[in-house]
Amino acid sequence: MLPTSDKVTDLLKSINLRVNTYFCQAIGDPWYIAIQYRPQGIFHIVLEGECYLRESSQQTPIPLTVGDIVAFPTGGAHWLSNSEESQSLEAKNVIRVDDGGEVFLFKTGQVSTFLPEAAEWPNSDFTETQSAKTLLLSCTFSYDTSIHHPLLKDLPCLITINTSNRPDFKWLVMLINVLEQEAKYKSFGSSIIINRLTEVLFIHLLRVHINQRDRPLGYMAALSDPKIGSALHLIHSEVDEHWTVTSLADEVALSRTIFTKRFRELVGMTPKAYLTQTRMDYAKSRLQNSDDSIWSIAERTGYSSESSFNKAFKKYFNITPGQVRK
């Protein structure tokens, strides 16, 4: 059976995961950053210095040092500062991270942000005689919010990883080093490489989270189940196969009744509903990201006519395939 982490990778393709990377630099003290809730995720890696993090469910900030990673897969509000005491500061100024205004940071103190394509690595007026500098690599990740996948519902609010003195995280440290080098010593395509590597990093963070759990819960439990996990992999990896509840049950050697019962208990919906959801999500992705005709997409998702596909698609997304294509 395919490892659970590889199945998660398959599923992330279906939600159209996209990332945007930026760097956040704080010099001197005190400084404080407030990051409001956003509907999708964000994570930070400490590249230089140290800081304190507090998230909405915590009262006591936790210290972060070089190599520490904190991820908020569901975009939870959180606060960063140079010390525990600075968590009580008021954020006075607003920083817009990019021209599109995707992320706004509320800050006080000498805090600046810059994108990977910045012409030079900014050092501001930092000198060795000043208080230490803190440098964060931050990444926002977005996905199609019209896709109501159980995986998204079961993502944790917070993932924390300390890579210090962990031989099993050597590969993770190497990936972070490559990201930092691409940012500091830019060459052709550096910004694209950085964003692609942060996509990989996000998937690795989920893998670490899954592997650290003693007992998987929710959708992760479904992926780990030998029978239901195999059925989910078949659904997502063989999109051209017109699976039915009966054929899936046969493939994993269960009766239709037992298969449907176990699937619903673990996934939270019937296999028929899940098949419909997967086909609609796949169809929407092809409409947005390919030049395939609407008829060919309808045929690949199991519909015998374009009109029946249009009707089902509109019922599911409340928008027609033609409107999505435009």
Residue, then its C-alpha position, 0 to 999 in steps of 0.5 A: m500500500l502507498p505510504t500515507s505521506d505519498k497519498v497526502t502529496d497526491l491530494l495536495k495536487s487536487i487542491n491547487l496548492r500555491v505558495n508565496t515566500y517573503f523574508c521578515q527582518a527585525i533589528g534592535d529592540p523592542w519589536y513586535i509583529a501581529i499577524q491576523y487570521r487569514p483563511q489559508g496557511i502561513f509558516h515561518i522559519v528562523l534563519e538568524g537570531e531568536c524570537y518569541l511566538r504566541e498563538s491564539s490558544q496560548q497565554t505564554p509565548i514560546p521561544l524560537t531559535v535558528g532552525d525552528i519552524v512554526a506552521f499555521p496550516t489553517g492560518g491562525a492568528h499569532w504574534l512574534s516579538n523579540s522578548e516575552e515582555s514585548q508581546s504586550l506592545e501595541a502594533k502601530n504600523v502596517i506592512r503590506v508584504d506584496d503589491g497584491g496586498e495578500v498579507f498585511l503585518f501589523k508591527t512596531g519597532q524596526v521591522s521590514t519585509f522583502l520578497p525573494e526577487a529583491a535586488e539585494w539582501p537588505n541589511s538596513d543599518f545593522t551593525e555588529t554593535q547593535s542588538a542582534k538581528t532576527l531574520l525569518l523566512s515566511c511563506t503563505f500558502s493558498y488553495d482553492t477554498s471552494i474545494h471542501h476536502p476532508l484533509l483541509k478540515d482536519l489540518p492542525c492549527l499549529i505545527t512546531i518543529n525544532t531541527s536542532n541536534r536532530p539527525d533525522f531532520k538533516w534533510l530538512v536543514m539542508l532544504i532550509n539552507v538551499l532556500e536561504q542561499e537562493a535568496k542571498y545569492k540570486s541567479f536566474g530563476s531564483s524566485i521561482i526555485i524558492n517558491r517551488l522549494t517552499e511547496v516541497l517544504f510545506i509537504h514535508l511539514l505535513r509529513v513530519h506532523i503525520n509521522q509524529r502522531d501516535r495515532p492518526l485522527g480524522y482523515m489521516a486515520a482514513l489514509s492509514d487504514p489498509k482498506i480505505g486508504s487503498a481505496l482513496h489512493l485509487i480514487h486520486s491516482e487513477v482519475d481516468e478510471h470510472w470508479t463506482v462504489t461497487s468496483l472500489a469495494d471489490e478492489v479492496a476485497l470488502s462487501r459494498t455494505i461493509f466498505t460503505k460503512r467503514f468509509r463513512e466512519l473514517v472519511g465523514m461522507t459516503p464513498k459515492a459523495y466522495l467520488t462526486q466531490t473528487r470528480m468535480d474538483y478534478a474537473k474544475s482544476r482542468l478547466q482552470n489549468s488546461d486547454d482541454s475542451i469541456w466535453s473531454i473533461a466531462e468524458r474523463t469525469g464519467y459523464s455521457s454528455e456535456s449537458s449532464f456534466n454542465k448541470a452537475f457542475k453548476k449544482y455542485f459549485n453554483i457556477t457553470p464550467g464555461q464561467v470557470r473557463k472564462 
